[in-house]
């Protein structure tokens, strides 16, 4: 029996005791089982037990609260939940036991992610940001002093971790980041901002990427990772940010809008003239509704992360547009009406 098997054996036993004491056997799980043929995917017996453990825990402790967490955009019990994950050895799954980890691997991490995602995709993303983007980064690349200082509390769940990479003007193109770190004696001063940081509001330990050599031959060579603790002094300098426009998408949206308008006006004029055609009435609604949904999705894509948050109207526009594919006859029904009419014409 290797160390990971032993450690998880203890934690599975602990979870069994936890579920008995908390009355989990009387709880109606949101998912009663997971339809996965483990033999096809080649998981070890230990990994199968790991999946069962995380499944039972997540369905009991997380799934019933997932809707409220999403609605409130806040997880009030996050820190207590994090400590539960720590006690089960899930936070430091890929870290060595000498730092408080579980001596597991990336496949173990994926199994945990899969079962947490089954209960709540949002909280699972927070887990991934903590355990992989922050904790695992320090475990792989940190100094021995940094590992001993930060990893035990990240593994136990006492601290929440995050990675700060994205900025308002650089997401996918990370090498274009503007945050600069300038050395002043025995410390650095960072000048700039980070945005879209998963776990950012709650994080105690952040791995922050900043540009330290603006003259590096390759831009990626001039970037350094820093470990920043909660409470570091910050100052804000708000500047006007330029808006990057995806011109191709805007052109497509305009063309689609003009096409919808032309088709819609044509059918409306025909109806005014008494030429009512059920096939084209269904077709114009179908085309305009699906085009509106696509335009709203493109608007979110153009705005990037801003398009996803409630402070911008694009999410509402998407919900409004999608309703036209559902209300007063779904897109599937409209396609059926159109196809039946065409079949009748050629029969």
Helices and strands as residue ranges (DSSP letters): H 3-21, G 24-26, H 38-41, H 45-61, G 63-65, H 66-72, H 78-87, G 97-99, H 106-119, H 121-128, I 129-136, H 137-141, H 144-156, E 161-164, G 174-176, E 180-184, E 187-191, E 205-211, G 219-222, E 223-229, H 247-272, H 278-303, G 304-308, H 314-323, H 331-346
